[in-house]
Amino acid sequence: MMTKPTGTTTAAGPQGETRTEAQWLEIAREYSFRGRMDKGSFSGPVLSEGRGSVVRDVNGKEYLDYNSGQMCSALGHSNPTIVEAIKESCDTLIHASSSYFNVKEIELARRLGEIAPPPLKKSMFLGSGSDSNEAAVAIAKKYTGGFEVASPHVSFHGMSEASRSLTFAGWHQGYGPMTPGTYAIMAPYCYRCPIGLTFPKCELACLKGSMEVLDAQSTGSLAAVITEPLFSAGGVIEPPSGWLGALKRACRERDMLLIFDESQTGLGKLGSMFACEQEGVIPDLLSIAKHFGGGIEISAVITTAEIEEVVAQRGLVVGHSHTNDPLPCNAAIASLDVIVGDNLPERAREVGKYWRSHLETLAVEHEVIGDVRGRGLIQGIELVRDRHSRAPYFEAGKAISRHCLTGGLLLSVRRNGSVLRFVPPFYSTHAELDRAADILDRGITAAVEELSRAR
Ligand SMILES: Cc1ncc(COP(=O)(O)O)c(C=O)c1O
């Protein structure tokens, strides 16, 4: 861990001036926008530095970053290989016209094509995960000639107009009409089965029923289903074995394309290079984002040579001013160097196993933990008022998160407070994971006591 600076409660601003946290927040109150994930108030911490698994705020206080930033710093904050690539691009070419190919973009496409599950091979590079999902949907529309797209009801695909239209885990209300032809299907949320059945006896009735409803709603222009292989923002919900394959068959029966949004699950986090490989189900389009650029914004859509040929012939154009820019492409090449070179999928399995043993121990000690789930680096706990009724304990998650923040652990609160999600970086050490578990243990105890006193 970083050593704490001594005796300072200030952090240098852009001109080297120092300000206290209160002063930074005062400026934020005047000039900054609050419309952001999980942040509705002008409050600390105000972050200023990060190395590896740790970020530091302007007071010099350190936090284990078990959000990995916004899931983008999973290679560790300021990973030296990424820093080197950024510096190299600053000396060569930062931005280039996307009307021309550039060497970094071509090299990145080759590198990604080599690790993508066949027949996925051809890539384009965009900025955010929302961008790549929009691009994937646009490709599916151009290819099929349809426009109707469905996504499970606990999904998260981004906050752009089209991706928000397919995001049903929340963040959906109050933005006016969504993109025409976007539909929700039932997600296989087995801990709270939407139709009250139990896997495997259910024989995936949720999917069968969803597709019947989709057929009934369709105007005859079905294009695609987009899904995460593990619903992360929706509450760390894992589809039961066989669901992804059954979904692919349901798409094929309707001439729909299948899009996997592997923004979070791709590039090693779940213990294999791509999550879909664990079930042997290869989609028609796969999107990646998050730690792809090692902290620099870049996303990709990968598809087959056949789909690329058809949509290119039909004049598909998707992209932005910064599509295929050399600097983020170079950062992504460096990130692939790290992911492949250090066998990060294996590290994710190892870190995940160790962290899981902590979560399971905590579940034995704390009644409030109703379920422990997830894989590799994406794991979560669902909080319940009692294990018999499984009534979600929304207040508990918010209170635990507050205590963990005080204790020096960052995590995310999902499903309105009833799920806590942890995404520790790949290089998390056992000592750091032990410390995080200890902070979480104390946070749960303090929150439960506080809530029972308040009753
Ligand atoms: C699965 C998934 N898809 C897409 C996105 C959107 O990515 P971005 O925020 O980079 O637009 C996210 C963001 O959390 C995500 O978790």
The ligand as a Gaussian input file, in Angstrom:
#p B3LYP/6-31G(d) Opt

LIG

0 1
 C      -22.451000      -4.534000     -18.823000
 C      -22.259000      -3.088000     -19.142000
 N      -22.473000      -2.656000     -20.394000
 C      -22.299000      -1.369000     -20.734000
 C      -21.924000      -0.437000     -19.805000
 C      -21.780000       0.987000     -20.203000
 O      -20.439000       1.305000     -20.337000
 P      -20.017000       2.838000     -20.339000
 O      -20.347000       3.359000     -18.973000
 O      -18.556000       2.802000     -20.628000
 O      -20.820000       3.504000     -21.394000
 C      -21.674000      -0.830000     -18.488000
 C      -21.275000       0.153000     -17.478000
 O      -21.268000      -0.078000     -16.303000
 C      -21.869000      -2.184000     -18.148000
 O      -21.693000      -2.613000     -16.896000

